[in-house]
């Protein structure tokens, strides 16, 4: 019940805004109406930015007994985030309608442009942050290097023919990262994915070890083969698939 309260509040605000727009539709000073809606839009836009980028963390009880409480809290915070966004857009659109009317009049054109820009300033900030994060994330992913050092024939602990794949993972970003959290890999044979297996003395598992910026580690992974005589195809890429580090076939030596 508490989770839907922000949406109820949002619906009430939207209805009030529509009523106000109808009431002022023939008002002779649209720049003043635009100012009113733009200022309210700015307030809710700032509130949305605060809730979105600095969300209130759950501080209740921990453990399995409090999972439901934590989930409900998370849903409530998300409801506030989406509600403030909807209210912001609602008032920004309303301000834009009257700002455009003001722009059509030479005497109020400057004020109309001012309130039109201010009503969407928060949206521009969000767009700038999103674009900046996308560029930063792309640079980060391309700073990572993965190479295949060797693919050798081994026998797993069940005595089945397998391939030991040795990868070199280089961290060119500016922070500590792990192979497991940044690279998705898949090994296949004859078009079918093959799965990892256990071998004796496979070495240290660096998949979950934090790698310092500018450092490299060897990732050693064993895969049970469907056909020991056929090559294996290795694909290593970012989890979203936008950056491919390895995509080639290798003979099992």
N, C-alpha and C positions, 0 to 999 in steps of 0.2 A: 504494500500500500504506500509506504513512504517513498519507494522508488518512482512512482508515477506522479508524485506531487510536483516536481519541476516541470513535467510535461503539461499538467493542468494549468500551472502558472503561465506557461508559454502560450497555451491556447487562449487564456483570458487576455493576455497582452496583445496577441494578434487581433483578437476581436475588437479590443479597444482601439487599436491602431486603425483598423478598417473604418470603424465608426467615426474616428477623428478625421480621417481622410475625406469621408463623405461630407462631414460637417463643414470642412474648410475648402470644399471643392471650388466654390465661387468667391473665395476670399481674395480681396484686391491686392494684398501684400504677400504674395507667395514666398518671398525671400524670408519673411519672419517665420512662416510655417516650416520652411526648409531648415532654418536655424534650429527650431525646436526639435524636430525629428533627428537632425544631424547630431546634436549634442547628446540626446538620449542614445543614439546609435554608438557614439564614441564611448559612452559609459559602459554599455553592455559589451562592446568590442574589447575594451580593456579588461573587463571582468572575464570574458572568454579566454583571452590570452593568458591571464593569471591562472585560471583553472586548468587550461590545457598544458601549459609548460611548467607550472609549479603545482601539480595536483596535491591534495591533502592525503598524506600517507595514512594507511590503516594503523591504528595504535592500540587496538583491542587485544583480546586474548589470542594466544597462538596455540597451535596444535590442531589435531583432527576434529576436536569437539567444537572448534570455532570456525571451521571452513565455511559453513553457511552464513555466518555473520560477516566474514571477510568478503564473501562473494556479494552479499547484499550491499555492503558498503561500497564495493567497487562499482556495482551497477548504479548506485545512487550518484556517485561522483561522475560517472559517464553521462548520466541523465542531465546533470547540471551543465556539463561541458556542451552537450548537444543543444540543450535548451537555450543557453546563453548565445550560442551561435545562431540559432533560429531567430531569436529575438533581435540580435544585432542585424542580421540580414533583413528582417522585417522593417526595422526603422531606417536602415540604409536605403532600401528601395523607396520607402515613403518619402524620405528626404530628397531622393533623386527626382521623384515626380515633380515636387514643388520647386526644386532647384532648376530644373529644365524650364519650367514656366518663367522663373525669374530671369533666366539667361536670355529668353526671347525679348525681354524688355531692355532697351539700351541703358536705362537709368539704374537697373538692378542687376545688370549682367555680371559685374565683378563679384557681388555678393552671392549670386547664384552659383558661379564657378567655385567660389570659396567653400560653400556648404556642400557642394557636390563632391569636391575633393576630400573634404574632412569626413564626410559620411562613409567614404570607402577607404580611409587611411589605414584602419585596422586590417582590412582585407589585403591591402597592399603589403603591410608588414608581414602578415601570415604567408602570403605568396612569396615574399622575399626570403623568409626563413625556410620555407619548404624547398624552394629552388636552390638555396645555399646548401641545405642538407643533402639534396640529391647530388649536387656537384661534388661536395665533400666526400660523400659515400662512394661515388664513382672513382674519385682520385684514390681513396683508401683501398678499394678493391684492386685497382690496377697497380698498386704499390706492392701487392703480394705476388710472389713467384712460386710456382710449383713445377718441378721437373722430375722426370723418371730417370733414376740412376741405373737401375738394373731390374730384370725380371728373371728369376732363376727357378729351376725345378727343385721342389722339395717334397717331403712326405709329411703329412700331418700326423697328429697323435693317434689317429685311427688307422694309420697305414695307407691312407688314400693319396693318390697323386695330387699335388697342389703346386701353386706358384707363389713365390715370395716376391712381393713388389716393394721395392725400396724407392721412396720418394724423397726429394729434397725440398723442404718448405722454408721459404725466406720471408721474413717479416720486414717490409720496407715502410711500414706505417710509423706513426709517431707514438704508438702506445703498445702495451703488452697485448698479445692475442694468442689464441690457441688454434691449432689446425682444425680441431673438431668443430669449433664454433664459426669458422670462416670458410671452410672448403667442403663442398659436397662431392664425394667421389663415387664412381660406379665402375665395376669391372665386369665385362661380359665376354662370352665366347659363342661364336656361331649365332650371334644375335640374341642370345639369352643371358640374362644377368647371372653371374656366379657369386657365391657368398663366402664371407670370410670364415676361416677355420683356425684351429690352434696348431702350432708347431712347437717343437722343443727349442728352447733357447732363441726365442724370437727377438730378444733384446728389450731395451727399455721402451715403454709405450709413451712416446712423446706427443700423441694425439691430444691429450688433455693437459699437457704441460704448457705453461705460459712462456711464450717466446719473446724475448726483449727486442726492441726496435733495432734493425740492422743485423740481426743474428739469424742463423739458419740451423735447422735440426733435420735429422733423418727420420722419416716415418716408415716403419716396417709393418707391412700387412700381408697376411697369407690368405690365399683363396683356393678353395677346392676346385679342381679342374673337371670339366665334363669330358674333355678329350685332351690328353697330354700332348698330342701331336699338333694341335691347332693353336694359332696365336691368340692372344687375349687383347681386347680393346679396353683402353683405360681412358676414362673421362673424369677430369677434375675441374670444377667450376664453382663460382659463387652460388650461394643458395637460391638467389633469384634467377640464376642462369644467364645474367647479362655479361659476365666476364668468364671466359673459358681459358683455363690455364693449360690443360692437357686434353687432347682428343686425337688419339692415334692407336694403331695396332702394334703389338710387340711380340716377338718370338720368345717363347719360354726356353731359355738356354740351360 
